[in-house]
Amino acid sequence: MIEVKETQLKQYFTLSKAILTALHQGEEEKVPVLIEQREVCISTINKLDEEAGMVLINETIQMQLTELTALEMEIQNQMQQTMKRLSNHVRYVHNEQYLRSQYEDRVTVSKGVFYDSKK
């Protein structure tokens, strides 16, 4: 069972690296799929621990968890930067849309037509 858990942790680590790579390359649309795949790894690991009746751990797993902790911190920082960047982009688009709407005609009047008010 420990070997299966180690394999799942390796897969989790690989998926975490893929998330970080996607964030660095600006491919945010790939992140939710990768996170879902990581959730499958987590649920498998939890099932293994439940079946064993205790938390399965050895030196290899301990080292993997240490590496994962550092990687998770990096992913969190990158996610925050991505969120700020996307938020700024959305704010910019809304501001641009607002500015464009200021110059649109409020009343629909055909242009180039003269209305004689004396008649």
PyMOL commands that set and color helices and strands:
alter all, ss='L'
color gray80, all
select helices_A, chain A and resi 2-25+28-52+59-102
alter helices_A, ss='H'
color red, helices_A
deselect
rebuild
show_as cartoon
